Amino acid sequence: MGGAERVILTQATLLQRYGHAVACQFAYVKNEHLFKTSNLKFDTYFKVPLLPNGIVRLGLSILLAPLISKTLQDADLLICHGYGPSTWIGYNVKKVRGTKYISYIHSLPRFLYLDPQMKRDWNFDKTRKFISTISPIARPVLEGIDRIGVLNSETVLANSCFTAQKIRDVYGLRSVVCYPPINTDMFKPINNAEMIDEAVRRYALDRPLIFSSGRIVPIKRWEWLIEAMVHVRKNSPSAMLAIAGEITGSNADYVSRLIKLSESLNIRRNVKFLGFLPENELVKLYNASDVFVYSVPEEDFGLGPVEAMACGTPAIVWDDKAGPCETVVNKKTGFRAEAYNVKDFAERTQDAINFEWDKYQLINFAKENFGCEKHMVMLRSVISSLHQ
């Protein structure tokens, strides 16, 4: 349940709101309780109940893609959210049934196109380690499958200009930039101080409050935020870094390492892991925070900074020409720190705490540039062009 999954849910909900019949199909669905608030239909295209989740289902998605087309026979259009086997499934459904498909690229397959250091960070669980182990042998096949799936799309959508450039470099094609939809009906200011204070008390948080959220995996480089807190605490001894993100068996070791790091730096009381939070709780903490921090290097888009802005909270990101540089404007919606300079990141965080922000400017910028309406104008224009 990361950023890409949330984009899929929001996009599908919007399409449904505009009158389309929408169903979400996955190789597997875990933690079904996460979807209880949605009216969407969720299903898996594998009907074998004892088939284990993870690499088995993902691998069979590639091998059995022609058979999967039968599960999708009622679709008039597929929106295939890459990376993963979805674009390859889309290609097979198109070949077998003539169904058109759009590829929406959140990021390129990391086990194929990351640099060596980022690949090592990506290999944090058994599934990824297995993929990396077979990658040198299977790479020509997997890369070929990936290219076929993307290149045969009717249209390729990219979640940022940064991703669009990578698509052009790797696949040699131009994509259409369609920023992910931020639900500004959900992510908005809360004009209820008592509700915000209650959330701060319930999670036992201190101020100034520095907040971050996302998938807690090594490639996101959460240790940089903890290291930055050493510098922040010099000026703000009570400052707290609160991190929201699901903690499971696959990332528990990494979270444990982060906790030990905070202990070794003598800032354990300044760092708190909150676990998975539903959207309504995220909104409260976005509103309660003095600043939102995002230390992910070379991120393709990054939902967190924009959601924070929509709630009136500034964001700190790296100035590394990646996706967040398209959403964070210095002194307007946040600050960009010198790329991968932890001390500068900490200084920009402190600056943001003390800066007089125009909250309406933050909110309007997020709504006008990344709101659902803008996303749907682009998406519906693409869909309409395919049915002319």
N, C-alpha and C positions, 0 to 999 in steps of 0.2 A: 504494500500500500504506500507507494511513493508518489512523486509528482506526476509521472506519466499516467498512472492509474487514475489519479484525481482529474487530470485533463480529460481522459476518456469518459469518466462519469459525467463531468460537466457538459462536455460536448454532446454526449448522447441525450442528456436531459434537455438540452436546448433544442436539439433536432425534434425530440418528442413534443416539446412545447409548440414548435412550428408546424405540427400536424403530421409528422412522419411516424410511421411504425418502426420502432427501434428495438433491436435485441443486441446484447453484448455477448460475444462468444470468446472463450479463453481456452488455453490448453488445460488449465486447472484453476480452481478458485479456492483459496484458503481464507480462513477467518470470515466466514459468511456474515457474521454479525456486523461487520463493517458496512455492509450494504443495506441494512435493514431500513435506513431512513430514505432509501431510494425507491421510486416506483418503476425502475427499469427492470427489464427481464434479463437475468444472468443465466448463462448455461455454459457447459463445456462440450466441445465437439468430440470428446471421447466418452463413450457411454459404458465404459468398463469400470465399474465402481471400485474394484480392488487394485486398479492400476495406480502405482505410487506417483505422487506429485514430483515436481522438479524435473531433473534431466531426462527421466524416462519419457514423460509426456512431451517435453519439448523436442526430444529427439524423434519420437514417433510423429510429431507434427510435420517434420520435414519428410520422413520416409513415406508417410501415408497421406500426404497432401491431396493426391487425386481422389482418394476415398472420402476425405473430409468434405469435398465439394458437395456431396450428397446432403450433408447436414445443413449446408448453406443454400439449398436449392430454391428457397422462397425469396431470397434477397434480390432486390433490383439493383443495389449498389453496395459495395463493400468499402468501408474506410479502414484500411489496414495500418494499424499503429506500429511502426517499427521503433526500435530494432527488435529482431527476433524472427520467428518463422512466419509472421503474419503476411508479409509481402509475397513470400513464396506460395503461401496458401492462396492468396489473391490471384496470383498468376495461374495456378492450377485450376481454380474455379473458373477463371476466364477462358482457359483452354477447353475445359470440359463442358461448361454451360454457357459460355459467352457473356458472363456477367462482368460488367465494368467495375474497376476498383481504383481507388485513390490511395496513395501511400502518404501517410503523415509521419514525418521523420522527427523523432524527439532527439535522437543521437544515432550516430553510425555504430554498427556492431563493435563493441569495445575490444572483444577478444581478437578482432581482425585488424583494427586500425589504430589502437593506442600505442604510444611509445613504450619502451621496455619498463620504465619506472612506474608508469600509470597502470600497466598490465599487472605488475606485481601487487599494487594496491587493490586492483580489481579482483584478484584471486583470493578472496577472503573466506570462501566457504567451499564445501565439497563439490558442489555443482560447478562452480567457476573453475576450480582446480582441475576437474575432470575435462572441462571444455578446453582449457589451456594445454592440458597434457596431450590431447588428441589433435590440437590445432595445427602443429607443424605438419602432421600427416594429412589431416583432412582439410587443411586450409584451402587448397585449390578448389576443392568441391564446394566447401562452404562459401567461399568468396564468389564462386560462379553462381551459386544459388541466390546469394544476396543480390548480385548484380542483375540477374534475370528478373527477380521479383521487383526491384526498384525501376529498372529501365522499361519494363512493359506496363507500368502504371499509365492510366489515362492522364493523370496529373500527379506531380509530387509536391507536397506541401512541406515546408520547413518551419520549425517553431521559432526561428530567429534568423537574422541576417548572418550571424556567425555559423549556424548550422547550414544555411544555404550555400555559404562559401565552401564548406567541407564537402557538401554534396557535389558541387561543381568540380572540386579538385579530384574526388574519388571516382565519381560516375560520369563526369564530363557533361552534365546536363544542368539546365537552369530550373530551379524550383520556384514556387510561389511562397513568399513569406506570409505565414498566417499565425500570428502570435496566439498562444494559448489563451482561452477565455478565463478571465478572473470574475467570479460572481460577486459583483459589487453590491448586490442585494444582501449577500451574506457578509462579505468582508467590507465593513463600513464602521464609522465611528459609533461608539456606544455613549450616548448622552445620559449615562446613569453611573455616577461615581460610586454609589453603594455597591452595584453589581461588580464593578472592576475591583474595588477594595476587597470584596468577598473572595474573588478568585485569587488575589494576591495572598490573602490570609490562608485560604484553603490549601494552597500549594506551598505555604511557608516560605515566601519569597521576600527578599530584601531589596532596597533601593540604593542607588539607581539600578534599575532592572534592565539587563541586557539579554535579549531573547534571540533564539535561533531555533529552526525546525527543519526537518527533512529526514531522509533515510540515513541512519547512522552506520556508515560503512567506511572503510579506510580511504577509498578513492575520493571521498568528500573532505578529507584532511581536517577532521574536527580537532585534532591536537593543536592546530594553529590557533584556534579560538582560546583554548585553555592556556597556551603559552602567552597569548596576548593579554589575558587577565592578570598576569603577573605585573605587567606595566600599568594596566588600568587601576589596579588596587593601590598603587603608590599614591595616586591622586584621590581615589575614591575607595577607602578601605572597606566600606560596607557593600560595594558593588557586587551584584550577583549575576552570573551567567546561567540562564535557564535554557535547557535543551529539550525540545519535544521531538520524539521519534520512537517508533516501535522497537522494542528490545525483545529479541527472540533467540532461539538456540543458535541460529546462524551468525548473529552478530554479538552475542553475549561476551565472547572473549575480547572482542575489540572494545566494547564498552568497559570491561574490566580494566583493560590497559589504559583507557582514558582516565578512569577513576584513580588508578595508581599514579598516573602522571600528575594529576592535580594534587595528590598527597605528597609526592616527591617535591613539588614546587611550593608546598605549604599554602595552597589555596583551596583545599578541599571544601571549606565552608562557603567558598565563593562560587562553587559550581554545583548545579543540581540537574539531574536527569529526571524528566517527568514521564517518560514512557509515551505510548501512543495517546494522542488527544484527538477527539472528534472535532469537526470544523467549528462548532459553536464554542468550544473551549479555546481553540486557537484564536478565534476572533477576540475573546476576552483578553488573552495574553498579548496579542498584537496591540490592543488598545492600552493595556496596562504598562507596556514597555516604554522606556525612554529611547531605545534604539534597537533596531534589528540588525544582526550581524550574520554575514554569509561568507564563509571562507573557502568555498568550493573552487578549485582551480579549473580554468577552461570549461566552465559550465555552459551548456548549450542554451539554456534560458534561465531557469531558476524561478519557481513560483513564489517562494517565501518573500523576497524583497518587494515584489509587486503587491502581494496580499497585505504586507505591512503598510506600504504606502497608502493603499486603499483605506486603511484604518487610521491614517494620519500619522504614522510612525516612520521616521527616516531609516534608511538602510545603509550599511557599510559593505562594500564589495571590493574585489580586486580590480585594478585598472589594467587588465590583461587582454583587452580587445575581445573578450568573450561575450556571451549573451547578456549577463547583468550590466555590462557597459551600455547596452541599448535601453535599459530601464532606469538606471540610476544616473542622475545628472547632478554634478557637483553643486552643492549649496542650494539645490532646488528640490531634489528628492532624496538626497543623502550625500555621502562622500565616497570617492574611489580611492583606495589606498594603493601605494606603490606595490606592484605585483610581487606577492609572496614575501614582503617585508613585514614580519610580524609586529615589530615595534611601531612602524608607521601605521599599521592597521589599528593598533591599540590607541595611538595618538588621534587618529580620525574618529575612533569610537568615543574617546573622551571629548573631542571637539563637538561631536553630534549631541552629546548629553548637555553641553553648555550652550549650544547654538539656539537662537530664536527662530524656530521653523514656522513657516506659513502653512498650517495644516490643510487649509482649503486648497492650496496649490498642490500639495502632495496628493490629496484625495482626487482632485479633478484630473491631474496628470494620469493617474492610474486608470480612472474611469474612461477618459477620452481615448487613451492609447491602447488599453489592454482589457477593456470591458467586454462583456458577452456580446453586446450589439455589434461592435466592430468585428469581432470574430465571425459572427453569423453572416454579416454582409459579405465577407470574403468567402466563407464556406458555401453559402447558398448560391453565390455567383458561379463558383466552380461546379457545383452540382447541376445547376440549371444549364450550364454550357454543355454538359455531357448528355443532356436529354433533348437537345434542340435538333 
